[in-house]
Amino acid sequence: MKIYCCEEHVELALDIIVDECEAAPILQKLDGFPQMKCGYCEKEAIYLVDSE
Ligand SMILES: [Zn+2]
């Protein structure tokens, strides 16, 4: 499971990964390309939260 998220929604994304995957989330900072939108708002994603 992968969730793209902005600074504002990173904690929400981490919580969702923990709840739904019951795994430790991996937080990865994006370099700005390819430009992805946050999964929860219209802002540009800054992080990718992934499960193992
Ligand atoms: Zn957001």
mmCIF file of the protein (N, C-alpha, C, O) and its ligand, coordinates in Angstrom:
data_MODEL
# 
_entry.id   MODEL 
# 
loop_
_entity.id 
_entity.type 
_entity.pdbx_number_of_molecules 
1 polymer     1 
2 non-polymer 1 
# 
_entity_poly.entity_id                      1 
_entity_poly.type                           'polypeptide(L)' 
_entity_poly.nstd_linkage                   no 
_entity_poly.nstd_monomer                   no 
_entity_poly.pdbx_seq_one_letter_code       MKIYCCEEHVELALDIIVDECEAAPILQKLDGFPQMKCGYCEKEAIYLVDSE 
_entity_poly.pdbx_seq_one_letter_code_can   MKIYCCEEHVELALDIIVDECEAAPILQKLDGFPQMKCGYCEKEAIYLVDSE 
_entity_poly.pdbx_strand_id                 A 
# 
loop_
_entity_poly_seq.entity_id 
_entity_poly_seq.num 
_entity_poly_seq.mon_id 
_entity_poly_seq.hetero 
1 1  MET n 
1 2  LYS n 
1 3  ILE n 
1 4  TYR n 
1 5  CYS n 
1 6  CYS n 
1 7  GLU n 
1 8  GLU n 
1 9  HIS n 
1 10 VAL n 
1 11 GLU n 
1 12 LEU n 
1 13 ALA n 
1 14 LEU n 
1 15 ASP n 
1 16 ILE n 
1 17 ILE n 
1 18 VAL n 
1 19 ASP n 
1 20 GLU n 
1 21 CYS n 
1 22 GLU n 
1 23 ALA n 
1 24 ALA n 
1 25 PRO n 
1 26 ILE n 
1 27 LEU n 
1 28 GLN n 
1 29 LYS n 
1 30 LEU n 
1 31 ASP n 
1 32 GLY n 
1 33 PHE n 
1 34 PRO n 
1 35 GLN n 
1 36 MET n 
1 37 LYS n 
1 38 CYS n 
1 39 GLY n 
1 40 TYR n 
1 41 CYS n 
1 42 GLU n 
1 43 LYS n 
1 44 GLU n 
1 45 ALA n 
1 46 ILE n 
1 47 TYR n 
1 48 LEU n 
1 49 VAL n 
1 50 ASP n 
1 51 SER n 
1 52 GLU n 
# 
loop_
_struct_asym.id 
_struct_asym.entity_id 
A 1 
B 2 
# 
loop_
_chem_comp.id 
_chem_comp.type 
_chem_comp.mon_nstd_flag 
ALA 'L-peptide linking' y 
ASP 'L-peptide linking' y 
CYS 'L-peptide linking' y 
GLN 'L-peptide linking' y 
GLU 'L-peptide linking' y 
GLY 'peptide linking'   y 
HIS 'L-peptide linking' y 
ILE 'L-peptide linking' y 
LEU 'L-peptide linking' y 
LYS 'L-peptide linking' y 
MET 'L-peptide linking' y 
PHE 'L-peptide linking' y 
PRO 'L-peptide linking' y 
SER 'L-peptide linking' y 
TYR 'L-peptide linking' y 
VAL 'L-peptide linking' y 
ZN  non-polymer         . 
# 
_pdbx_entity_nonpoly.entity_id   2 
_pdbx_entity_nonpoly.name        ? 
_pdbx_entity_nonpoly.comp_id     ZN 
# 
_pdbx_nonpoly_scheme.asym_id         B 
_pdbx_nonpoly_scheme.entity_id       2 
_pdbx_nonpoly_scheme.mon_id          ZN 
_pdbx_nonpoly_scheme.ndb_seq_num     1 
_pdbx_nonpoly_scheme.pdb_seq_num     101 
_pdbx_nonpoly_scheme.auth_seq_num    101 
_pdbx_nonpoly_scheme.pdb_mon_id      ZN 
_pdbx_nonpoly_scheme.auth_mon_id     ZN 
_pdbx_nonpoly_scheme.pdb_strand_id   A 
_pdbx_nonpoly_scheme.pdb_ins_code    . 
# 
loop_
_atom_site.group_PDB 
_atom_site.id 
_atom_site.type_symbol 
_atom_site.label_atom_id 
_atom_site.label_alt_id 
_atom_site.label_comp_id 
_atom_site.label_asym_id 
_atom_site.label_entity_id 
_atom_site.label_seq_id 
_atom_site.pdbx_PDB_ins_code 
_atom_site.Cartn_x 
_atom_site.Cartn_y 
_atom_site.Cartn_z 
_atom_site.occupancy 
_atom_site.B_iso_or_equiv 
_atom_site.pdbx_formal_charge 
_atom_site.auth_seq_id 
_atom_site.auth_comp_id 
_atom_site.auth_asym_id 
_atom_site.auth_atom_id 
_atom_site.pdbx_PDB_model_num 
ATOM   1   N  N  . MET A 1 1  ? 0.851  -1.193 0.000   1.00 0.00 ? 1   MET A N  1 
ATOM   2   C  CA . MET A 1 1  ? 0.000  0.000  0.000   1.00 0.00 ? 1   MET A CA 1 
ATOM   3   C  C  . MET A 1 1  ? 0.885  1.241  0.000   1.00 0.00 ? 1   MET A C  1 
ATOM   4   O  O  . MET A 1 1  ? 1.823  1.350  0.790   1.00 0.00 ? 1   MET A O  1 
ATOM   5   N  N  . LYS A 1 2  ? 0.580  2.161  -0.883  1.00 0.00 ? 2   LYS A N  1 
ATOM   6   C  CA . LYS A 1 2  ? 1.344  3.396  -0.975  1.00 0.00 ? 2   LYS A CA 1 
ATOM   7   C  C  . LYS A 1 2  ? 0.381  4.579  -0.895  1.00 0.00 ? 2   LYS A C  1 
ATOM   8   O  O  . LYS A 1 2  ? -0.671 4.589  -1.534  1.00 0.00 ? 2   LYS A O  1 
ATOM   9   N  N  . ILE A 1 3  ? 0.763  5.563  -0.104  1.00 0.00 ? 3   ILE A N  1 
ATOM   10  C  CA . ILE A 1 3  ? -0.054 6.771  -0.015  1.00 0.00 ? 3   ILE A CA 1 
ATOM   11  C  C  . ILE A 1 3  ? 0.856  7.980  -0.252  1.00 0.00 ? 3   ILE A C  1 
ATOM   12  O  O  . ILE A 1 3  ? 1.871  8.159  0.421   1.00 0.00 ? 3   ILE A O  1 
ATOM   13  N  N  . TYR A 1 4  ? 0.470  8.784  -1.206  1.00 0.00 ? 4   TYR A N  1 
ATOM   14  C  CA . TYR A 1 4  ? 1.172  10.049 -1.428  1.00 0.00 ? 4   TYR A CA 1 
ATOM   15  C  C  . TYR A 1 4  ? 0.496  11.089 -0.563  1.00 0.00 ? 4   TYR A C  1 
ATOM   16  O  O  . TYR A 1 4  ? -0.732 11.139 -0.489  1.00 0.00 ? 4   TYR A O  1 
ATOM   17  N  N  . CYS A 1 5  ? 1.287  11.917 0.090   1.00 0.00 ? 5   CYS A N  1 
ATOM   18  C  CA . CYS A 1 5  ? 0.676  12.906 0.967   1.00 0.00 ? 5   CYS A CA 1 
ATOM   19  C  C  . CYS A 1 5  ? 1.531  14.162 1.095   1.00 0.00 ? 5   CYS A C  1 
ATOM   20  O  O  . CYS A 1 5  ? 2.744  14.150 0.887   1.00 0.00 ? 5   CYS A O  1 
ATOM   21  N  N  . CYS A 1 6  ? 0.849  15.237 1.444   1.00 0.00 ? 6   CYS A N  1 
ATOM   22  C  CA . CYS A 1 6  ? 1.524  16.508 1.681   1.00 0.00 ? 6   CYS A CA 1 
ATOM   23  C  C  . CYS A 1 6  ? 1.965  16.563 3.149   1.00 0.00 ? 6   CYS A C  1 
ATOM   24  O  O  . CYS A 1 6  ? 1.671  15.666 3.940   1.00 0.00 ? 6   CYS A O  1 
ATOM   25  N  N  . GLU A 1 7  ? 2.665  17.622 3.478   1.00 0.00 ? 7   GLU A N  1 
ATOM   26  C  CA . GLU A 1 7  ? 3.154  17.831 4.846   1.00 0.00 ? 7   GLU A CA 1 
ATOM   27  C  C  . GLU A 1 7  ? 2.028  17.740 5.870   1.00 0.00 ? 7   GLU A C  1 
ATOM   28  O  O  . GLU A 1 7  ? 2.193  17.178 6.953   1.00 0.00 ? 7   GLU A O  1 
ATOM   29  N  N  . GLU A 1 8  ? 0.897  18.297 5.508   1.00 0.00 ? 8   GLU A N  1 
ATOM   30  C  CA . GLU A 1 8  ? -0.251 18.378 6.409   1.00 0.00 ? 8   GLU A CA 1 
ATOM   31  C  C  . GLU A 1 8  ? -0.885 17.012 6.700   1.00 0.00 ? 8   GLU A C  1 
ATOM   32  O  O  . GLU A 1 8  ? -1.386 16.773 7.799   1.00 0.00 ? 8   GLU A O  1 
ATOM   33  N  N  . HIS A 1 9  ? -0.857 16.141 5.724   1.00 0.00 ? 9   HIS A N  1 
ATOM   34  C  CA . HIS A 1 9  ? -1.554 14.861 5.859   1.00 0.00 ? 9   HIS A CA 1 
ATOM   35  C  C  . HIS A 1 9  ? -0.634 13.668 6.104   1.00 0.00 ? 9   HIS A C  1 
ATOM   36  O  O  . HIS A 1 9  ? -1.071 12.518 6.054   1.00 0.00 ? 9   HIS A O  1 
ATOM   37  N  N  . VAL A 1 10 ? 0.621  13.944 6.366   1.00 0.00 ? 10  VAL A N  1 
ATOM   38  C  CA . VAL A 1 10 ? 1.561  12.837 6.553   1.00 0.00 ? 10  VAL A CA 1 
ATOM   39  C  C  . VAL A 1 10 ? 1.211  11.999 7.788   1.00 0.00 ? 10  VAL A C  1 
ATOM   40  O  O  . VAL A 1 10 ? 1.329  10.773 7.758   1.00 0.00 ? 10  VAL A O  1 
ATOM   41  N  N  . GLU A 1 11 ? 0.792  12.641 8.846   1.00 0.00 ? 11  GLU A N  1 
ATOM   42  C  CA . GLU A 1 11 ? 0.436  11.877 10.056  1.00 0.00 ? 11  GLU A CA 1 
ATOM   43  C  C  . GLU A 1 11 ? -0.797 11.015 9.830   1.00 0.00 ? 11  GLU A C  1 
ATOM   44  O  O  . GLU A 1 11 ? -0.879 9.892  10.329  1.00 0.00 ? 11  GLU A O  1 
ATOM   45  N  N  . LEU A 1 12 ? -1.736 11.535 9.089   1.00 0.00 ? 12  LEU A N  1 
ATOM   46  C  CA . LEU A 1 12 ? -2.936 10.775 8.739   1.00 0.00 ? 12  LEU A CA 1 
ATOM   47  C  C  . LEU A 1 12 ? -2.555 9.542  7.909   1.00 0.00 ? 12  LEU A C  1 
ATOM   48  O  O  . LEU A 1 12 ? -3.042 8.439  8.159   1.00 0.00 ? 12  LEU A O  1 
ATOM   49  N  N  . ALA A 1 13 ? -1.696 9.744  6.940   1.00 0.00 ? 13  ALA A N  1 
ATOM   50  C  CA . ALA A 1 13 ? -1.259 8.630  6.091   1.00 0.00 ? 13  ALA A CA 1 
ATOM   51  C  C  . ALA A 1 13 ? -0.526 7.565  6.912   1.00 0.00 ? 13  ALA A C  1 
ATOM   52  O  O  . ALA A 1 13 ? -0.737 6.369  6.712   1.00 0.00 ? 13  ALA A O  1 
ATOM   53  N  N  . LEU A 1 14 ? 0.318  7.995  7.816   1.00 0.00 ? 14  LEU A N  1 
ATOM   54  C  CA . LEU A 1 14 ? 1.038  7.048  8.679   1.00 0.00 ? 14  LEU A CA 1 
ATOM   55  C  C  . LEU A 1 14 ? 0.058  6.236  9.521   1.00 0.00 ? 14  LEU A C  1 
ATOM   56  O  O  . LEU A 1 14 ? 0.210  5.023  9.664   1.00 0.00 ? 14  LEU A O  1 
ATOM   57  N  N  . ASP A 1 15 ? -0.938 6.906  10.071  1.00 0.00 ? 15  ASP A N  1 
ATOM   58  C  CA . ASP A 1 15 ? -1.956 6.219  10.880  1.00 0.00 ? 15  ASP A CA 1 
ATOM   59  C  C  . ASP A 1 15 ? -2.713 5.184  10.053  1.00 0.00 ? 15  ASP A C  1 
ATOM   60  O  O  . ASP A 1 15 ? -2.988 4.080  10.524  1.00 0.00 ? 15  ASP A O  1 
ATOM   61  N  N  . ILE A 1 16 ? -3.041 5.544  8.836   1.00 0.00 ? 16  ILE A N  1 
ATOM   62  C  CA . ILE A 1 16 ? -3.805 4.640  7.977   1.00 0.00 ? 16  ILE A CA 1 
ATOM   63  C  C  . ILE A 1 16 ? -2.986 3.404  7.622   1.00 0.00 ? 16  ILE A C  1 
ATOM   64  O  O  . ILE A 1 16 ? -3.506 2.288  7.627   1.00 0.00 ? 16  ILE A O  1 
ATOM   65  N  N  . ILE A 1 17 ? -1.722 3.600  7.319   1.00 0.00 ? 17  ILE A N  1 
ATOM   66  C  CA . ILE A 1 17 ? -0.853 2.447  7.025   1.00 0.00 ? 17  ILE A CA 1 
ATOM   67  C  C  . ILE A 1 17 ? -0.785 1.518  8.238   1.00 0.00 ? 17  ILE A C  1 
ATOM   68  O  O  . ILE A 1 17 ? -0.915 0.301  8.105   1.00 0.00 ? 17  ILE A O  1 
ATOM   69  N  N  . VAL A 1 18 ? -0.582 2.092  9.400   1.00 0.00 ? 18  VAL A N  1 
ATOM   70  C  CA . VAL A 1 18 ? -0.482 1.276  10.616  1.00 0.00 ? 18  VAL A CA 1 
ATOM   71  C  C  . VAL A 1 18 ? -1.790 0.521  10.862  1.00 0.00 ? 18  VAL A C  1 
ATOM   72  O  O  . VAL A 1 18 ? -1.777 -0.669 11.176  1.00 0.00 ? 18  VAL A O  1 
ATOM   73  N  N  . ASP A 1 19 ? -2.910 1.216  10.718  1.00 0.00 ? 19  ASP A N  1 
ATOM   74  C  CA . ASP A 1 19 ? -4.222 0.595  10.955  1.00 0.00 ? 19  ASP A CA 1 
ATOM   75  C  C  . ASP A 1 19 ? -4.554 -0.481 9.933   1.00 0.00 ? 19  ASP A C  1 
ATOM   76  O  O  . ASP A 1 19 ? -5.001 -1.569 10.297  1.00 0.00 ? 19  ASP A O  1 
ATOM   77  N  N  . GLU A 1 20 ? -4.339 -0.184 8.664   1.00 0.00 ? 20  GLU A N  1 
ATOM   78  C  CA . GLU A 1 20 ? -4.797 -1.090 7.613   1.00 0.00 ? 20  GLU A CA 1 
ATOM   79  C  C  . GLU A 1 20 ? -3.809 -2.191 7.292   1.00 0.00 ? 20  GLU A C  1 
ATOM   80  O  O  . GLU A 1 20 ? -4.214 -3.287 6.905   1.00 0.00 ? 20  GLU A O  1 
ATOM   81  N  N  . CYS A 1 21 ? -2.541 -1.931 7.441   1.00 0.00 ? 21  CYS A N  1 
ATOM   82  C  CA . CYS A 1 21 ? -1.539 -2.928 7.069   1.00 0.00 ? 21  CYS A CA 1 
ATOM   83  C  C  . CYS A 1 21 ? -0.911 -3.588 8.283   1.00 0.00 ? 21  CYS A C  1 
ATOM   84  O  O  . CYS A 1 21 ? -0.230 -4.606 8.159   1.00 0.00 ? 21  CYS A O  1 
ATOM   85  N  N  . GLU A 1 22 ? -1.137 -3.017 9.449   1.00 0.00 ? 22  GLU A N  1 
ATOM   86  C  CA . GLU A 1 22 ? -0.527 -3.537 10.676  1.00 0.00 ? 22  GLU A CA 1 
ATOM   87  C  C  . GLU A 1 22 ? 0.965  -3.767 10.482  1.00 0.00 ? 22  GLU A C  1 
ATOM   88  O  O  . GLU A 1 22 ? 1.529  -4.772 10.914  1.00 0.00 ? 22  GLU A O  1 
ATOM   89  N  N  . ALA A 1 23 ? 1.572  -2.809 9.822   1.00 0.00 ? 23  ALA A N  1 
ATOM   90  C  CA . ALA A 1 23 ? 3.010  -2.876 9.577   1.00 0.00 ? 23  ALA A CA 1 
ATOM   91  C  C  . ALA A 1 23 ? 3.616  -1.504 9.860   1.00 0.00 ? 23  ALA A C  1 
ATOM   92  O  O  . ALA A 1 23 ? 2.920  -0.489 9.875   1.00 0.00 ? 23  ALA A O  1 
ATOM   93  N  N  . ALA A 1 24 ? 4.905  -1.500 10.080  1.00 0.00 ? 24  ALA A N  1 
ATOM   94  C  CA . ALA A 1 24 ? 5.584  -0.222 10.295  1.00 0.00 ? 24  ALA A CA 1 
ATOM   95  C  C  . ALA A 1 24 ? 5.647  0.535  8.973   1.00 0.00 ? 24  ALA A C  1 
ATOM   96  O  O  . ALA A 1 24 ? 6.138  0.002  7.978   1.00 0.00 ? 24  ALA A O  1 
ATOM   97  N  N  . PRO A 1 25 ? 5.164  1.750  8.954   1.00 0.00 ? 25  PRO A N  1 
ATOM   98  C  CA . PRO A 1 25 ? 5.194  2.515  7.707   1.00 0.00 ? 25  PRO A CA 1 
ATOM   99  C  C  . PRO A 1 25 ? 6.605  2.990  7.366   1.00 0.00 ? 25  PRO A C  1 
ATOM   100 O  O  . PRO A 1 25 ? 7.419  3.261  8.249   1.00 0.00 ? 25  PRO A O  1 
ATOM   101 N  N  . ILE A 1 26 ? 6.867  3.082  6.095   1.00 0.00 ? 26  ILE A N  1 
ATOM   102 C  CA . ILE A 1 26 ? 8.143  3.608  5.611   1.00 0.00 ? 26  ILE A CA 1 
ATOM   103 C  C  . ILE A 1 26 ? 7.863  4.983  5.000   1.00 0.00 ? 26  ILE A C  1 
ATOM   104 O  O  . ILE A 1 26 ? 7.097  5.120  4.046   1.00 0.00 ? 26  ILE A O  1 
ATOM   105 N  N  . LEU A 1 27 ? 8.497  5.970  5.568   1.00 0.00 ? 27  LEU A N  1 
ATOM   106 C  CA . LEU A 1 27 ? 8.278  7.339  5.103   1.00 0.00 ? 27  LEU A CA 1 
ATOM   107 C  C  . LEU A 1 27 ? 9.427  7.733  4.186   1.00 0.00 ? 27  LEU A C  1 
ATOM   108 O  O  . LEU A 1 27 ? 10.603 7.660  4.545   1.00 0.00 ? 27  LEU A O  1 
ATOM   109 N  N  . GLN A 1 28 ? 9.041  8.148  3.000   1.00 0.00 ? 28  GLN A N  1 
ATOM   110 C  CA . GLN A 1 28 ? 10.041 8.480  2.003   1.00 0.00 ? 28  GLN A CA 1 
ATOM   111 C  C  . GLN A 1 28 ? 9.782  9.895  1.517   1.00 0.00 ? 28  GLN A C  1 
ATOM   112 O  O  . GLN A 1 28 ? 8.650  10.230 1.167   1.00 0.00 ? 28  GLN A O  1 
ATOM   113 N  N  . LYS A 1 29 ? 10.804 10.723 1.489   1.00 0.00 ? 29  LYS A N  1 
ATOM   114 C  CA . LYS A 1 29 ? 10.607 12.084 1.001   1.00 0.00 ? 29  LYS A CA 1 
ATOM   115 C  C  . LYS A 1 29 ? 10.755 12.082 -0.524  1.00 0.00 ? 29  LYS A C  1 
ATOM   116 O  O  . LYS A 1 29 ? 11.685 11.493 -1.076  1.00 0.00 ? 29  LYS A O  1 
ATOM   117 N  N  . LEU A 1 30 ? 9.823  12.748 -1.177  1.00 0.00 ? 30  LEU A N  1 
ATOM   118 C  CA . LEU A 1 30 ? 9.851  12.808 -2.641  1.00 0.00 ? 30  LEU A CA 1 
ATOM   119 C  C  . LEU A 1 30 ? 10.749 13.951 -3.098  1.00 0.00 ? 30  LEU A C  1 
ATOM   120 O  O  . LEU A 1 30 ? 10.876 14.970 -2.419  1.00 0.00 ? 30  LEU A O  1 
ATOM   121 N  N  . ASP A 1 31 ? 11.361 13.765 -4.243  1.00 0.00 ? 31  ASP A N  1 
ATOM   122 C  CA . ASP A 1 31 ? 12.255 14.782 -4.788  1.00 0.00 ? 31  ASP A CA 1 
ATOM   123 C  C  . ASP A 1 31 ? 11.525 15.809 -5.647  1.00 0.00 ? 31  ASP A C  1 
ATOM   124 O  O  . ASP A 1 31 ? 12.156 16.702 -6.212  1.00 0.00 ? 31  ASP A O  1 
ATOM   125 N  N  . GLY A 1 32 ? 10.240 15.696 -5.746  1.00 0.00 ? 32  GLY A N  1 
ATOM   126 C  CA . GLY A 1 32 ? 9.488  16.687 -6.504  1.00 0.00 ? 32  GLY A CA 1 
ATOM   127 C  C  . GLY A 1 32 ? 9.066  16.203 -7.883  1.00 0.00 ? 32  GLY A C  1 
ATOM   128 O  O  . GLY A 1 32 ? 8.285  16.870 -8.561  1.00 0.00 ? 32  GLY A O  1 
ATOM   129 N  N  . PHE A 1 33 ? 9.573  15.056 -8.301  1.00 0.00 ? 33  PHE A N  1 
ATOM   130 C  CA . PHE A 1 33 ? 9.124  14.507 -9.570  1.00 0.00 ? 33  PHE A CA 1 
ATOM   131 C  C  . PHE A 1 33 ? 9.172  13.013 -9.528  1.00 0.00 ? 33  PHE A C  1 
ATOM   132 O  O  . PHE A 1 33 ? 10.089 12.463 -8.918  1.00 0.00 ? 33  PHE A O  1 
ATOM   133 N  N  . PRO A 1 34 ? 8.227  12.305 -10.147 1.00 0.00 ? 34  PRO A N  1 
ATOM   134 C  CA . PRO A 1 34 ? 7.094  12.905 -10.838 1.00 0.00 ? 34  PRO A CA 1 
ATOM   135 C  C  . PRO A 1 34 ? 6.162  13.575 -9.829  1.00 0.00 ? 34  PRO A C  1 
ATOM   136 O  O  . PRO A 1 34 ? 6.009  13.098 -8.704  1.00 0.00 ? 34  PRO A O  1 
ATOM   137 N  N  . GLN A 1 35 ? 5.554  14.658 -10.229 1.00 0.00 ? 35  GLN A N  1 
ATOM   138 C  CA . GLN A 1 35 ? 4.695  15.383 -9.307  1.00 0.00 ? 35  GLN A CA 1 
ATOM   139 C  C  . GLN A 1 35 ? 3.414  14.610 -9.055  1.00 0.00 ? 35  GLN A C  1 
ATOM   140 O  O  . GLN A 1 35 ? 2.664  14.273 -9.971  1.00 0.00 ? 35  GLN A O  1 
ATOM   141 N  N  . MET A 1 36 ? 3.196  14.344 -7.778  1.00 0.00 ? 36  MET A N  1 
ATOM   142 C  CA . MET A 1 36 ? 2.005  13.608 -7.384  1.00 0.00 ? 36  MET A CA 1 
ATOM   143 C  C  . MET A 1 36 ? 1.187  14.491 -6.468  1.00 0.00 ? 36  MET A C  1 
ATOM   144 O  O  . MET A 1 36 ? 1.719  15.350 -5.766  1.00 0.00 ? 36  MET A O  1 
ATOM   145 N  N  . LYS A 1 37 ? -0.110 14.266 -6.486  1.00 0.00 ? 37  LYS A N  1 
ATOM   146 C  CA . LYS A 1 37 ? -0.965 15.011 -5.559  1.00 0.00 ? 37  LYS A CA 1 
ATOM   147 C  C  . LYS A 1 37 ? -1.156 14.223 -4.288  1.00 0.00 ? 37  LYS A C  1 
ATOM   148 O  O  . LYS A 1 37 ? -1.113 12.992 -4.279  1.00 0.00 ? 37  LYS A O  1 
ATOM   149 N  N  . CYS A 1 38 ? -1.366 14.957 -3.220  1.00 0.00 ? 38  CYS A N  1 
ATOM   150 C  CA . CYS A 1 38 ? -1.707 14.355 -1.942  1.00 0.00 ? 38  CYS A CA 1 
ATOM   151 C  C  . CYS A 1 38 ? -2.988 13.533 -2.100  1.00 0.00 ? 38  CYS A C  1 
ATOM   152 O  O  . CYS A 1 38 ? -3.893 13.921 -2.839  1.00 0.00 ? 38  CYS A O  1 
ATOM   153 N  N  . GLY A 1 39 ? -3.059 12.398 -1.403  1.00 0.00 ? 39  GLY A N  1 
ATOM   154 C  CA . GLY A 1 39 ? -4.254 11.573 -1.478  1.00 0.00 ? 39  GLY A CA 1 
ATOM   155 C  C  . GLY A 1 39 ? -5.443 12.143 -0.736  1.00 0.00 ? 39  GLY A C  1 
ATOM   156 O  O  . GLY A 1 39 ? -6.549 11.613 -0.836  1.00 0.00 ? 39  GLY A O  1 
ATOM   157 N  N  . TYR A 1 40 ? -5.230 13.219 0.010   1.00 0.00 ? 40  TYR A N  1 
ATOM   158 C  CA . TYR A 1 40 ? -6.289 13.755 0.873   1.00 0.00 ? 40  TYR A CA 1 
ATOM   159 C  C  . TYR A 1 40 ? -6.656 15.199 0.580   1.00 0.00 ? 40  TYR A C  1 
ATOM   160 O  O  . TYR A 1 40 ? -7.651 15.709 1.096   1.00 0.00 ? 40  TYR A O  1 
ATOM   161 N  N  . CYS A 1 41 ? -5.855 15.859 -0.245  1.00 0.00 ? 41  CYS A N  1 
ATOM   162 C  CA . CYS A 1 41 ? -6.196 17.237 -0.621  1.00 0.00 ? 41  CYS A CA 1 
ATOM   163 C  C  . CYS A 1 41 ? -5.571 17.528 -1.984  1.00 0.00 ? 41  CYS A C  1 
ATOM   164 O  O  . CYS A 1 41 ? -5.021 16.631 -2.622  1.00 0.00 ? 41  CYS A O  1 
ATOM   165 N  N  . GLU A 1 42 ? -5.654 18.736 -2.412  1.00 0.00 ? 42  GLU A N  1 
ATOM   166 C  CA . GLU A 1 42 ? -5.201 19.091 -3.757  1.00 0.00 ? 42  GLU A CA 1 
ATOM   167 C  C  . GLU A 1 42 ? -3.749 19.566 -3.801  1.00 0.00 ? 42  GLU A C  1 
ATOM   168 O  O  . GLU A 1 42 ? -3.254 19.981 -4.849  1.00 0.00 ? 42  GLU A O  1 
ATOM   169 N  N  . LYS A 1 43 ? -3.076 19.501 -2.660  1.00 0.00 ? 43  LYS A N  1 
ATOM   170 C  CA . LYS A 1 43 ? -1.692 19.968 -2.650  1.00 0.00 ? 43  LYS A CA 1 
ATOM   171 C  C  . LYS A 1 43 ? -0.757 18.941 -3.268  1.00 0.00 ? 43  LYS A C  1 
ATOM   172 O  O  . LYS A 1 43 ? -1.096 17.770 -3.435  1.00 0.00 ? 43  LYS A O  1 
ATOM   173 N  N  . GLU A 1 44 ? 0.419  19.422 -3.596  1.00 0.00 ? 44  GLU A N  1 
ATOM   174 C  CA . GLU A 1 44 ? 1.443  18.531 -4.127  1.00 0.00 ? 44  GLU A CA 1 
ATOM   175 C  C  . GLU A 1 44 ? 1.961  17.631 -3.011  1.00 0.00 ? 44  GLU A C  1 
ATOM   176 O  O  . GLU A 1 44 ? 2.211  18.087 -1.896  1.00 0.00 ? 44  GLU A O  1 
ATOM   177 N  N  . ALA A 1 45 ? 2.117  16.357 -3.324  1.00 0.00 ? 45  ALA A N  1 
ATOM   178 C  CA . ALA A 1 45 ? 2.635  15.421 -2.323  1.00 0.00 ? 45  ALA A CA 1 
ATOM   179 C  C  . ALA A 1 45 ? 4.113  15.676 -2.054  1.00 0.00 ? 45  ALA A C  1 
ATOM   180 O  O  . ALA A 1 45 ? 4.888  15.949 -2.971  1.00 0.00 ? 45  ALA A O  1 
ATOM   181 N  N  . ILE A 1 46 ? 4.485  15.584 -0.790  1.00 0.00 ? 46  ILE A N  1 
ATOM   182 C  CA . ILE A 1 46 ? 5.885  15.747 -0.395  1.00 0.00 ? 46  ILE A CA 1 
ATOM   183 C  C  . ILE A 1 46 ? 6.465  14.409 0.053   1.00 0.00 ? 46  ILE A C  1 
ATOM   184 O  O  . ILE A 1 46 ? 7.667  14.162 -0.053  1.00 0.00 ? 46  ILE A O  1 
ATOM   185 N  N  . TYR A 1 47 ? 5.579  13.558 0.555   1.00 0.00 ? 47  TYR A N  1 
ATOM   186 C  CA . TYR A 1 47 ? 6.040  12.267 1.049   1.00 0.00 ? 47  TYR A CA 1 
ATOM   187 C  C  . TYR A 1 47 ? 5.285  11.119 0.405   1.00 0.00 ? 47  TYR A C  1 
ATOM   188 O  O  . TYR A 1 47 ? 4.140  11.251 -0.026  1.00 0.00 ? 47  TYR A O  1 
ATOM   189 N  N  . LEU A 1 48 ? 5.969  10.000 0.359   1.00 0.00 ? 48  LEU A N  1 
ATOM   190 C  CA . LEU A 1 48 ? 5.337  8.740  0.010   1.00 0.00 ? 48  LEU A CA 1 
ATOM   191 C  C  . LEU A 1 48 ? 5.415  7.864  1.247   1.00 0.00 ? 48  LEU A C  1 
ATOM   192 O  O  . LEU A 1 48 ? 6.501  7.592  1.760   1.00 0.00 ? 48  LEU A O  1 
ATOM   193 N  N  . VAL A 1 49 ? 4.258  7.425  1.724   1.00 0.00 ? 49  VAL A N  1 
ATOM   194 C  CA . VAL A 1 49 ? 4.210  6.512  2.855   1.00 0.00 ? 49  VAL A CA 1 
ATOM   195 C  C  . VAL A 1 49 ? 3.903  5.130  2.300   1.00 0.00 ? 49  VAL A C  1 
ATOM   196 O  O  . VAL A 1 49 ? 2.904  4.928  1.609   1.00 0.00 ? 49  VAL A O  1 
ATOM   197 N  N  . ASP A 1 50 ? 4.765  4.201  2.608   1.00 0.00 ? 50  ASP A N  1 
ATOM   198 C  CA . ASP A 1 50 ? 4.658  2.856  2.050   1.00 0.00 ? 50  ASP A CA 1 
ATOM   199 C  C  . ASP A 1 50 ? 4.617  1.847  3.181   1.00 0.00 ? 50  ASP A C  1 
ATOM   200 O  O  . ASP A 1 50 ? 5.129  2.096  4.273   1.00 0.00 ? 50  ASP A O  1 
ATOM   201 N  N  . SER A 1 51 ? 4.004  0.709  2.909   1.00 0.00 ? 51  SER A N  1 
ATOM   202 C  CA . SER A 1 51 ? 4.065  -0.392 3.863   1.00 0.00 ? 51  SER A CA 1 
ATOM   203 C  C  . SER A 1 51 ? 5.035  -1.423 3.305   1.00 0.00 ? 51  SER A C  1 
ATOM   204 O  O  . SER A 1 51 ? 5.305  -1.433 2.104   1.00 0.00 ? 51  SER A O  1 
ATOM   205 N  N  . GLU A 1 52 ? 5.544  -2.262 4.135   1.00 0.00 ? 52  GLU A N  1 
ATOM   206 C  CA . GLU A 1 52 ? 6.554  -3.218 3.685   1.00 0.00 ? 52  GLU A CA 1 
ATOM   207 C  C  . GLU A 1 52 ? 5.979  -4.254 2.737   1.00 0.00 ? 52  GLU A C  1 
ATOM   208 O  O  . GLU A 1 52 ? 6.703  -5.131 2.267   1.00 0.00 ? 52  GLU A O  1 
HETATM 209 ZN ZN . ZN  B 2 .  ? -2.798 16.892 1.901   1.00 0.00 2 101 ZN  A ZN 1 
# 
